[in-house]
């Protein structure tokens, strides 16, 4: 039997690396480095499997100037452009799941009968649903506003202008999602704590909401970024 050639994966074709300019430590370049073109002197350190990544240290690797992404010594703009789109994607996912969980709660509240009446007849349940709907709509509206701006701007403009707003958007979405998750469990009761059954989506959402809060930057870091970017762009004026 002949050995079949293993198809190349994206990690086989290229690895992205960041390197400091030897003369100006604060300036970065971002370059794709082909990993199969020639043997590379690297040291690979495996991170926990849950991270889905690994740390690779390149040693004495020559990177042709033509491989630099963007302008020379402007790699930070490439990195920030990636962060912006990554955080925007997380905000979109968070907004979508918030609407899904809110829908689940509306349906459950209309069919869960207590003392002969659906729990949607209880003011305290309606107040929770109103809060969930309000947060979901706010997340969606802000997301669509940022998305429209991203469609009108280049990556360089996004890096310069939208880094802070996107950070604040992601932080707001995950904070709202955490509040929605808690209220959803309260509405579903024991079913919201049980894997499987009617409350399986609520249970999974509540259990995994911390991933949204941590990945892409914690809420505190992103809120600080947003304020610092706003202060940086604010015109110099005094009351």
N, C-alpha and C positions, 0 to 999 in steps of 0.2 A: 504493500500500500504506500502510495506516495504521500509525503507530508504536504499538507496544504499550507500555503502562506497565510499567516494570521493577518487579517485586515488591520490597517492602521487606525488607531484611535486618536482623538484630538491630542491626548497627552504624548503620543508617539511623535506626532508631527512637530509640535512646538511647545515650548514652555516660556512663559513670560517672566522676565526678571527685571529687577530694578538695580541700578548701580549708581554709585556716587561719582560725580566728576572728580578726578583726583586733585584738581586745583581749587575747586569750589565745592566744599562738602555739602552745602545747603541745596545745590542744584541736582536734579535727578534726571535720568533718562530711562525710558521704558522700551524694552526691545524683546521681540520674540526670538527665542533661541532654538533652532532645530535640534532635537534630541537624538535623531537617527542618522544625521548626515555624517557624524564622526564621533568617536568615543569622547565623552565629556568627563573631565575630572570633577566629580561631585561627591558630596556627602549627603546621604538621605537619612533623615530622622523621621520615623513614623509617629504621627500624632494619634490620639485615641480614634478608633474607627468611627465613632459618632461624628467626628469633625469632617470626615469625608475629604481630607486633604493631607498634605505632607509638607514638611519644610525641607527645601533643597538649597544647599549652599554650593555655588559655583566657585571654582578655584582656578585662577589663571586661564580664563576663557576669553578668547578674542571674539569680539562682536563687531562685525562690519558696520561702518557708519550708515550704510543704506538700510540696515535693519531697525534703526531708531524710529519709533512711532511718534509722529508729531514733530515739533521743532526741537532742536538740540537744547538741552538743559531746561526743557519745559515739560518734563515728564509728570510733574505734579498736576498739570491740567488734564493729562490722560487719566491719571489715577482718580482725580475728583470726578471726571466725567463718568467713569465706571461706578463710583460710589453713588452718584446721583441717580443713575438708572436703576441700580440695585435697590436703593431705598424706595424709589418710586414703585418698583415692582412689588416690594413687600407691603407698601401702603395699599396698592391695588388689591393684593391678595387679602389683606386684613379687612378692607372695606367689603369685599365680596363675601367673606365668611361671616362678617357681622350681619349682613342682610340675610344670609341663609339661616343663621341662628335665630334672628328676630322672627323670620317666617315660621320656623319650627315652633317657637313659643306662642305665636298667634294661633297656629293650628291646634296646639296642645291645649291652650287655655279655653278654646271654644268647645272642646270635647271632653275635658276632664270634669266630671260631675262630683260635686261635694254638697251634701245636704239637699240633693235634688236640683241643684243649680250649677251651671258651668262656672268655673273659677273666674272666667272673664267678667262675671257680674260683680266681682269684688273690687271695690275702689283701689285697694292696695295693689292688686294685680294689674289693673288698668294703668296705674301710675308707673309701674315698672315697664310695661309695654310702651307707654308714651315716651319714657326716657330712652329706651332702646331704639325706638323709631327715630327720635330726634338725633341721637348720636350717629346712627347709620346714615341718615340723610346729610348730616354735617360732614361726615367723612367722605361721602360720595361727591358732594358739591365742591369741597376743597380739592379733592383728587382731580376732578374734571377741570377745574381752573388751572391747576399746575400742569396738567397734561396738555392743555391748549397752549400754554406758554412754552412748554418744551417743543411742541410741534412748530412753533414760530421762531425758535432760536437755534443757532448752531451749537455744537458741543462746547466750543470755547465760551460762548455767551452763557450757556447753562452753568458751566463751572464757575464763572465770575458772578452770576446774578442769582442763580436758583439753588446753590448749595445750602444756604440757610433755610429758605422756605421749604425745600424738600425734606430737610432734617426735621423741621417743626411739624410738617405734615405726617411723617412717619411716626414721630413721637405721639402726636395727637391720636392717630389711628390705633396704635397699640394700647395707649391709655384707655381709650374708649372701648376697645375690644376687651380689655380686662374687666371693665365695669359691666359690660354686656354679659360676659361669661359668668360672673357672679350672680347677676340677676336671673340669667337663664336657669342656673342650677336651682335657685330658690323657687322658680316657677315650676320646674319639673319635679322638685322634691327628690325622693330616693331614686327615681328613674334617671335623674341627671348625674348620679354617682355610679351608675351601673353600666359596665361595658356591654354593649349589645342591647337589643330591644328598642323601645320607642325613644329613649333618651341617648342613644349611642353617639349621635353627633354632638349633643351638648356636653356629654362626658368627655369626649375626645377634645373638643374645643377648650374646655376648662382645664384639662390636664396638660395641653400642649401650648397654651397661650404664652408661656414664658419664652418659647423659641422666638416668637415675633418681637417680644420686648428686648431680647438680647442681640439677636443676629442683625448685622448691619449697623450696629451702634446702639448702646443703651439709651433709654429715654433721657436721662440726665445729660449725657454727652451731646446728644442731638439738640436738645433744647438750649444748651449752652452755646453750641455752634450757631444756632439760629439767631440768638441775641447778639453774639459777637459779630456776625455778618451784618446784622441790621445796624449796629453801632458803627461799623466800619463804613457803611454806605450813607449813614445819616449826615446831612449837611451840618457844618459847624454853625451853630446858632445858640443863643442863650436867652432865657426868659427875662 
